[in-house]
């Protein structure tokens, strides 16, 4: 084989190999960015649901709670939770206590106990937020 042809083949294969590696790197970067964007969207939706839930259950904001709206937000939050995680399981527990309290299934419905449940929901939601930011 002629030396010029060999050089051309080697050059072409090097260019094609470089293009292939560049394509793989670009695909990996796009995939990482898509995963990061999904995490940000999930965190924002999760945060919005927590805020709506706490607003709807705050006795100073809504003296008469809207049970359907509260139920929607609790279910929405629970769909985001991974119950294999200790903090998320604990948050789920406090969401259930909050739902029971608002629905009238718990005896204690005073403002103090409701605000204590709010504090617990906030504490564990913040722990989940921190993990979603990582």
matplotlib code that plots the C-alpha trace (Angstrom):
import matplotlib.pyplot as plt

x = [0.0, 1.2, 2.5, 0.2, -2.8, -1.8, -1.3, -4.7, -6.4, -4.7, -5.6, -9.3, -9.6, -8.1, -10.6, -13.5, -12.2, -12.0, -15.4, -16.8, -15.2, -16.4, -19.9, -19.8, -18.6, -21.3, -23.9, -22.7, -22.7, -26.2, -27.4, -25.9, -27.6, -30.9, -30.7, -29.7, -32.7, -35.1, -33.7, -34.3, -37.8, -38.7, -37.2, -39.2, -42.5, -41.8, -41.0, -44.1, -46.3, -44.8, -45.5, -49.0, -49.7, -48.4, -50.3, -53.6, -53.2, -52.1, -55.0, -54.0, -54.1, -57.1, -59.3, -61.5, -59.1, -59.9, -59.7, -59.7, -56.8, -54.8, -55.4, -54.2, -51.0, -50.3, -50.8, -48.7, -45.9, -46.2, -45.7, -42.3, -41.2, -38.9, -39.9, -36.6, -35.0, -35.3, -36.0, -38.5, -40.3, -40.4, -41.8, -44.5, -45.4, -45.8, -47.8, -50.2, -50.5, -51.2, -53.9, -55.5, -55.5, -57.1, -59.6, -60.7, -59.4, -57.1, -58.6, -56.0, -56.7, -55.5, -53.3, -50.2, -50.2, -50.9, -47.9, -45.8, -46.7, -45.8, -42.4, -41.8, -42.9, -40.6, -37.7, -37.9, -38.8, -35.6, -33.6, -35.1, -34.5, -30.8, -30.5, -32.3, -29.8, -26.8]
y = [0.0, 3.4, 5.5, 8.4, 6.2, 4.8, 8.3, 9.3, 6.3, 6.8, 10.5, 9.8, 7.2, 9.6, 12.3, 9.8, 8.5, 12.1, 12.9, 9.8, 10.6, 14.2, 12.9, 10.7, 13.5, 15.9, 13.2, 12.6, 16.3, 16.7, 13.8, 15.3, 18.6, 16.9, 15.0, 18.3, 20.1, 17.3, 17.5, 21.3, 20.9, 18.2, 20.3, 23.4, 21.4, 19.8, 23.2, 24.7, 21.9, 22.3, 26.1, 25.6, 23.0, 25.1, 28.1, 26.1, 24.6, 27.8, 28.8, 32.5, 32.5, 30.1, 29.9, 27.4, 24.9, 23.7, 19.9, 19.1, 21.5, 20.2, 16.6, 17.4, 18.9, 16.1, 13.5, 15.5, 15.6, 12.0, 11.1, 12.7, 10.8, 7.8, 5.9, 4.0, 7.3, 7.9, 11.6, 11.3, 8.5, 10.8, 13.7, 11.3, 10.5, 14.2, 14.7, 11.9, 13.5, 16.9, 15.3, 13.5, 16.6, 18.8, 16.1, 15.9, 12.4, 13.5, 14.8, 17.7, 20.4, 23.4, 26.0, 25.0, 21.4, 22.4, 24.7, 22.0, 19.7, 22.6, 22.9, 19.2, 19.2, 22.2, 20.5, 17.3, 19.1, 21.2, 18.0, 16.7, 20.0, 19.8, 16.4, 17.5, 20.4, 18.1]
z = [0.0, -0.8, 2.1, 1.2, 1.3, 4.7, 6.1, 4.8, 6.3, 9.7, 9.6, 8.7, 11.4, 14.0, 13.0, 13.2, 16.6, 17.9, 16.7, 18.4, 21.7, 21.4, 20.8, 23.8, 26.1, 24.8, 25.3, 28.9, 29.6, 28.2, 30.3, 33.5, 32.7, 32.1, 35.5, 37.3, 35.7, 36.7, 40.3, 40.3, 39.0, 41.6, 44.4, 43.2, 43.0, 46.4, 48.0, 46.4, 47.8, 51.3, 51.2, 50.0, 52.6, 55.5, 54.3, 54.0, 57.4, 59.2, 61.4, 61.2, 57.4, 57.0, 60.1, 58.3, 56.5, 53.0, 53.5, 49.8, 49.1, 52.1, 51.0, 47.5, 48.8, 51.2, 48.5, 46.1, 48.7, 49.5, 45.9, 46.0, 49.1, 49.1, 52.2, 52.3, 53.5, 57.2, 57.0, 54.2, 56.1, 59.2, 57.0, 55.7, 59.3, 60.2, 57.0, 58.1, 61.6, 60.0, 57.7, 60.7, 62.7, 60.0, 59.2, 62.8, 63.5, 66.3, 69.5, 69.9, 67.3, 69.2, 67.6, 69.6, 68.5, 64.9, 64.9, 66.5, 63.6, 61.2, 62.8, 62.4, 58.8, 58.1, 59.8, 57.8, 54.6, 55.0, 55.4, 52.2, 50.4, 51.3, 49.8, 46.6, 46.3, 46.5]

ax = plt.figure().add_subplot(projection="3d")
ax.plot(x, y, z, "-o")
ax.set_aspect("equal")
plt.show()
